[in-house]
Amino acid sequence: MPLFCYIDIVAIQAVMLKAGGYMAMTDSQFKGFVRFVLDDIREVLENLEDGSKEKEKLQKVADNLQQTLED
């Protein structure tokens, strides 16, 4: 599943949670979701040109997600 689909899923869940019509996911479910996203980001990073701004930005996102898993 493309990265943008994951981001859309998170946005939808956030709106539903705020509206009170959705039950939040557990820590385990959230970490599983982060692992899927992180795996896709790493795959994209492998195909990006070294030194590009896109690669640097996406690497920063990957680093932040990895930190989230470790916290």
PyMOL commands that set and color helices and strands:
alter all, ss='L'
color gray80, all
select helices_A, chain A and resi 3-19+27-47+53-70
alter helices_A, ss='H'
color red, helices_A
deselect
rebuild
show_as cartoon
